[in-house]
């Protein structure tokens, strides 16, 4: 991870949260780790279909 991690607030239904917690624990992971894992996988899938997503750090090198 580059730089200091950022905080993200999430509003989520309690039942959905408990189910997500169950799935993360089933995989022996924290909910935070599991959510980051899911986000990273979605970004990889998106970039495979649509090309690389530019980031702020990419624009600083131009």
C-alpha positions in Angstrom: 0.0 0.0 0.0 1.4 3.4 -1.0 1.3 6.2 1.5 -0.9 6.4 4.6 -4.1 4.3 4.4 -7.3 6.3 4.0 -10.5 5.8 6.1 -13.8 4.9 4.4 -17.1 5.1 6.1 -19.7 2.6 5.0 -23.5 2.5 5.7 -24.7 -1.1 5.6 -27.7 -3.0 6.7 -27.1 -5.0 9.9 -28.1 -8.3 8.3 -25.8 -7.8 5.4 -23.0 -6.8 7.7 -23.4 -10.0 9.8 -23.4 -12.1 6.7 -20.3 -10.4 5.4 -18.7 -10.9 8.8 -19.5 -14.6 8.5 -18.0 -15.0 5.0 -14.8 -13.2 6.1 -14.5 -15.3 9.2 -15.1 -18.5 7.1 -12.1 -17.5 5.0 -10.2 -16.8 8.3 -9.9 -13.1 7.4 -10.9 -9.8 9.0 -13.8 -7.9 7.4 -11.4 -5.1 6.5 -8.9 -7.5 4.7 -11.8 -9.2 2.9 -13.4 -6.0 1.7 -10.0 -4.8 0.4 -9.5 -8.1 -1.3 -13.0 -7.8 -3.0 -12.3 -4.2 -4.1 -8.9 -5.1 -5.6 -10.4 -8.0 -7.5 -13.2 -5.8 -8.9 -10.6 -3.2 -10.1 -8.5 -5.9 -11.8 -11.6 -7.2 -13.6 -12.6 -3.7 -14.6 -9.1 -2.9 -15.9 -9.0 -6.1 -17.9 -12.2 -5.1 -19.7 -11.6 -1.3 -20.0 -7.9 -0.6 -19.6 -5.8 0.7 -16.8 -7.4 3.3 -14.5 -5.1 6.4 -14.1 -4.4 7.4 -10.5 -3.3 10.7 -9.0 0.3 9.4 -8.6 0.3 8.5 -12.4 -0.5 12.1 -13.3 2.3 13.6 -11.2 4.9 11.8 -13.3 3.7 13.4 -16.6 
